[in-house]
Amino acid sequence: MTAVEPVSDYTGSEGVDSRPDLAGLNLNAVPAVYVECGNMRNVADAALMSDPAGRDAIAAQLAAAVLAFLGR
């Protein structure tokens, strides 16, 4: 299964939503991000995240994105 996630369109702008209520981001002494890999209220997202192959595909995409960001 290959996961191709669309950009979030239910909140924020271009998939980014500022959250002043998340201590893990706002009180950190080092840069941090949270990555939302889906919306469990969305049937297709929930199915993808409930499937081991779907989770593996999401993890592979996250790893590829980090490596691309680092230029590797």
VMD Tcl script that builds the backbone (N, CA, C; Angstrom):
set m [mol new atoms 216]
animate dup $m
set s [atomselect $m all]
$s set {name element resname resid chain x y z} {
  {N N MET 1 A 0.847 -1.180 0.000}
  {CA C MET 1 A 0.000 0.000 0.000}
  {C C MET 1 A 0.886 1.234 0.000}
  {N N THR 2 A 0.619 2.150 -0.883}
  {CA C THR 2 A 1.354 3.407 -0.934}
  {C C THR 2 A 0.457 4.514 -0.413}
  {N N ALA 3 A 0.952 5.234 0.575}
  {CA C ALA 3 A 0.173 6.327 1.159}
  {C C ALA 3 A 0.508 7.619 0.441}
  {N N VAL 4 A -0.499 8.284 -0.057}
  {CA C VAL 4 A -0.342 9.607 -0.635}
  {C C VAL 4 A -1.339 10.489 0.089}
  {N N GLU 5 A -0.819 11.297 0.975}
  {CA C GLU 5 A -1.676 12.115 1.821}
  {C C GLU 5 A -1.898 13.492 1.215}
  {N N PRO 6 A -3.149 13.914 1.092}
  {CA C PRO 6 A -3.411 15.275 0.628}
  {C C PRO 6 A -3.106 16.272 1.742}
  {N N VAL 7 A -2.866 17.513 1.357}
  {CA C VAL 7 A -2.648 18.571 2.343}
  {C C VAL 7 A -3.955 18.798 3.097}
  {N N SER 8 A -3.855 18.975 4.399}
  {CA C SER 8 A -5.031 19.213 5.235}
  {C C SER 8 A -5.824 20.409 4.728}
  {N N ASP 9 A -7.125 20.244 4.657}
  {CA C ASP 9 A -7.965 21.375 4.252}
  {C C ASP 9 A -9.043 21.676 5.287}
  {N N TYR 10 A -8.965 21.059 6.464}
  {CA C TYR 10 A -10.006 21.273 7.457}
  {C C TYR 10 A -9.612 22.269 8.539}
  {N N THR 11 A -8.345 22.636 8.607}
  {CA C THR 11 A -7.920 23.655 9.567}
  {C C THR 11 A -6.578 24.207 9.125}
  {N N GLY 12 A -6.252 25.387 9.551}
  {CA C GLY 12 A -4.967 25.982 9.221}
  {C C GLY 12 A -4.897 26.447 7.780}
  {N N SER 13 A -3.673 26.671 7.330}
  {CA C SER 13 A -3.426 27.151 5.975}
  {C C SER 13 A -2.293 26.338 5.368}
  {N N GLU 14 A -2.528 25.754 4.202}
  {CA C GLU 14 A -1.530 24.927 3.516}
  {C C GLU 14 A -1.009 23.803 4.404}
  {N N GLY 15 A -1.884 23.231 5.220}
  {CA C GLY 15 A -1.516 22.109 6.074}
  {C C GLY 15 A -0.825 22.510 7.366}
  {N N VAL 16 A -0.733 23.813 7.649}
  {CA C VAL 16 A -0.075 24.282 8.865}
  {C C VAL 16 A -1.106 24.942 9.772}
  {N N ASP 17 A -1.117 24.550 11.041}
  {CA C ASP 17 A -2.043 25.113 12.026}
  {C C ASP 17 A -1.247 25.460 13.275}
  {N N SER 18 A -1.170 26.736 13.600}
  {CA C SER 18 A -0.457 27.172 14.800}
  {C C SER 18 A -1.259 26.764 16.026}
  {N N ARG 19 A -0.587 26.154 17.013}
  {CA C ARG 19 A -1.268 25.653 18.205}
  {C C ARG 19 A -0.585 26.190 19.457}
  {N N PRO 20 A -1.123 27.242 20.066}
  {CA C PRO 20 A -0.519 27.777 21.285}
  {C C PRO 20 A -0.723 26.887 22.512}
  {N N ASP 21 A -1.550 25.838 22.394}
  {CA C ASP 21 A -1.874 24.987 23.540}
  {C C ASP 21 A -1.021 23.719 23.639}
  {N N LEU 22 A -0.011 23.571 22.803}
  {CA C LEU 22 A 0.812 22.363 22.813}
  {C C LEU 22 A 2.145 22.637 23.501}
  {N N ALA 23 A 2.257 22.225 24.755}
  {CA C ALA 23 A 3.457 22.498 25.546}
  {C C ALA 23 A 4.697 21.866 24.926}
  {N N GLY 24 A 4.551 20.698 24.321}
  {CA C GLY 24 A 5.694 20.029 23.713}
  {C C GLY 24 A 6.345 20.841 22.617}
  {N N LEU 25 A 5.590 21.723 21.998}
  {CA C LEU 25 A 6.143 22.607 20.973}
  {C C LEU 25 A 6.515 23.968 21.550}
  {N N ASN 26 A 5.652 24.513 22.345}
  {CA C ASN 26 A 5.800 25.896 22.784}
  {C C ASN 26 A 6.755 26.093 23.953}
  {N N LEU 27 A 7.044 25.054 24.722}
  {CA C LEU 27 A 7.944 25.190 25.860}
  {C C LEU 27 A 9.289 24.498 25.637}
  {N N ASN 28 A 9.513 24.024 24.425}
  {CA C ASN 28 A 10.739 23.309 24.102}
  {C C ASN 28 A 11.930 24.251 24.034}
  {N N ALA 29 A 13.082 23.776 24.463}
  {CA C ALA 29 A 14.314 24.563 24.375}
  {C C ALA 29 A 15.032 24.326 23.040}
  {N N VAL 30 A 14.572 23.357 22.264}
  {CA C VAL 30 A 15.157 23.046 20.958}
  {C C VAL 30 A 14.028 23.002 19.930}
  {N N PRO 31 A 14.344 23.158 18.653}
  {CA C PRO 31 A 13.290 23.086 17.634}
  {C C PRO 31 A 12.552 21.747 17.686}
  {N N ALA 32 A 11.239 21.793 17.484}
  {CA C ALA 32 A 10.421 20.578 17.509}
  {C C ALA 32 A 9.244 20.732 16.557}
  {N N VAL 33 A 8.761 19.623 16.067}
  {CA C VAL 33 A 7.566 19.609 15.230}
  {C C VAL 33 A 6.701 18.417 15.617}
  {N N TYR 34 A 5.410 18.548 15.424}
  {CA C TYR 34 A 4.491 17.415 15.477}
  {C C TYR 34 A 4.043 17.176 14.052}
  {N N VAL 35 A 3.976 15.929 13.663}
  {CA C VAL 35 A 3.523 15.589 12.319}
  {C C VAL 35 A 2.209 14.837 12.456}
  {N N GLU 36 A 1.163 15.418 11.922}
  {CA C GLU 36 A -0.132 14.743 11.916}
  {C C GLU 36 A -0.194 13.913 10.653}
  {N N CYS 37 A -0.359 12.612 10.818}
  {CA C CYS 37 A -0.341 11.695 9.683}
  {C C CYS 37 A -1.731 11.345 9.186}
  {N N GLY 38 A -2.726 11.975 9.725}
  {CA C GLY 38 A -4.090 11.728 9.285}
  {C C GLY 38 A -5.073 12.223 10.314}
  {N N ASN 39 A -6.324 12.108 9.954}
  {CA C ASN 39 A -7.418 12.533 10.816}
  {C C ASN 39 A -8.287 11.310 11.075}
  {N N MET 40 A -8.291 10.821 12.306}
  {CA C MET 40 A -9.021 9.590 12.615}
  {C C MET 40 A -10.528 9.718 12.378}
  {N N ARG 41 A -11.038 10.931 12.261}
  {CA C ARG 41 A -12.462 11.104 11.941}
  {C C ARG 41 A -12.740 10.916 10.454}
  {N N ASN 42 A -11.678 10.875 9.639}
  {CA C ASN 42 A -11.805 10.630 8.208}
  {C C ASN 42 A -11.665 9.131 7.974}
  {N N VAL 43 A -12.663 8.520 7.358}
  {CA C VAL 43 A -12.696 7.061 7.183}
  {C C VAL 43 A -11.467 6.551 6.439}
  {N N ALA 44 A -11.073 7.231 5.356}
  {CA C ALA 44 A -9.915 6.785 4.577}
  {C C ALA 44 A -8.635 6.915 5.395}
  {N N ASP 45 A -8.466 8.023 6.106}
  {CA C ASP 45 A -7.282 8.201 6.949}
  {C C ASP 45 A -7.229 7.146 8.050}
  {N N ALA 46 A -8.371 6.911 8.695}
  {CA C ALA 46 A -8.425 5.930 9.781}
  {C C ALA 46 A -8.053 4.538 9.270}
  {N N ALA 47 A -8.536 4.178 8.087}
  {CA C ALA 47 A -8.214 2.871 7.509}
  {C C ALA 47 A -6.718 2.767 7.223}
  {N N LEU 48 A -6.131 3.834 6.680}
  {CA C LEU 48 A -4.708 3.837 6.364}
  {C C LEU 48 A -3.871 3.682 7.630}
  {N N MET 49 A -4.222 4.426 8.673}
  {CA C MET 49 A -3.442 4.396 9.903}
  {C C MET 49 A -3.690 3.138 10.727}
  {N N SER 50 A -4.767 2.418 10.441}
  {CA C SER 50 A -5.072 1.175 11.150}
  {C C SER 50 A -4.404 -0.032 10.497}
  {N N ASP 51 A -3.894 0.149 9.294}
  {CA C ASP 51 A -3.286 -0.936 8.530}
  {C C ASP 51 A -1.763 -0.895 8.685}
  {N N PRO 52 A -1.141 -2.004 9.082}
  {CA C PRO 52 A 0.322 -2.003 9.229}
  {C C PRO 52 A 1.054 -1.538 7.964}
  {N N ALA 53 A 0.572 -1.938 6.801}
  {CA C ALA 53 A 1.209 -1.504 5.545}
  {C C ALA 53 A 1.041 -0.001 5.351}
  {N N GLY 54 A -0.099 0.535 5.758}
  {CA C GLY 54 A -0.321 1.974 5.667}
  {C C GLY 54 A 0.609 2.737 6.587}
  {N N ARG 55 A 0.781 2.234 7.804}
  {CA C ARG 55 A 1.710 2.872 8.747}
  {C C ARG 55 A 3.141 2.803 8.234}
  {N N ASP 56 A 3.515 1.657 7.630}
  {CA C ASP 56 A 4.858 1.531 7.056}
  {C C ASP 56 A 5.059 2.542 5.928}
  {N N ALA 57 A 4.039 2.733 5.099}
  {CA C ALA 57 A 4.137 3.689 3.994}
  {C C ALA 57 A 4.277 5.114 4.519}
  {N N ILE 58 A 3.519 5.450 5.552}
  {CA C ILE 58 A 3.617 6.781 6.150}
  {C C ILE 58 A 5.020 6.982 6.735}
  {N N ALA 59 A 5.524 5.987 7.450}
  {CA C ALA 59 A 6.862 6.077 8.048}
  {C C ALA 59 A 7.930 6.248 6.965}
  {N N ALA 60 A 7.790 5.521 5.858}
  {CA C ALA 60 A 8.757 5.635 4.763}
  {C C ALA 60 A 8.726 7.037 4.159}
  {N N GLN 61 A 7.524 7.600 4.024}
  {CA C GLN 61 A 7.414 8.954 3.482}
  {C C GLN 61 A 8.024 9.976 4.428}
  {N N LEU 62 A 7.815 9.810 5.729}
  {CA C LEU 62 A 8.416 10.729 6.703}
  {C C LEU 62 A 9.938 10.634 6.658}
  {N N ALA 63 A 10.464 9.417 6.607}
  {CA C ALA 63 A 11.919 9.233 6.544}
  {C C ALA 63 A 12.484 9.854 5.269}
  {N N ALA 64 A 11.808 9.656 4.141}
  {CA C ALA 64 A 12.271 10.234 2.878}
  {C C ALA 64 A 12.253 11.759 2.933}
  {N N ALA 65 A 11.240 12.321 3.568}
  {CA C ALA 65 A 11.162 13.784 3.684}
  {C C ALA 65 A 12.299 14.336 4.530}
  {N N VAL 66 A 12.608 13.674 5.636}
  {CA C VAL 66 A 13.706 14.124 6.497}
  {C C VAL 66 A 15.029 14.029 5.737}
  {N N LEU 67 A 15.250 12.912 5.041}
  {CA C LEU 67 A 16.483 12.755 4.273}
  {C C LEU 67 A 16.577 13.790 3.162}
  {N N ALA 68 A 15.476 14.077 2.487}
  {CA C ALA 68 A 15.485 15.102 1.444}
  {C C ALA 68 A 15.801 16.471 2.033}
  {N N PHE 69 A 15.237 16.771 3.199}
  {CA C PHE 69 A 15.509 18.039 3.867}
  {C C PHE 69 A 16.991 18.157 4.211}
  {N N LEU 70 A 17.583 17.045 4.630}
  {CA C LEU 70 A 19.000 17.042 5.003}
  {C C LEU 70 A 19.921 16.939 3.775}
  {N N GLY 71 A 19.326 16.785 2.591}
  {CA C GLY 71 A 20.121 16.679 1.370}
  {C C GLY 71 A 20.835 15.357 1.198}
  {N N ARG 72 A 20.225 14.297 1.712}
  {CA C ARG 72 A 20.857 12.960 1.628}
  {C C ARG 72 A 20.071 12.033 0.747}
}
mol reanalyze $m
mol bondsrecalc $m
mol representation Tube
mol addrep $m
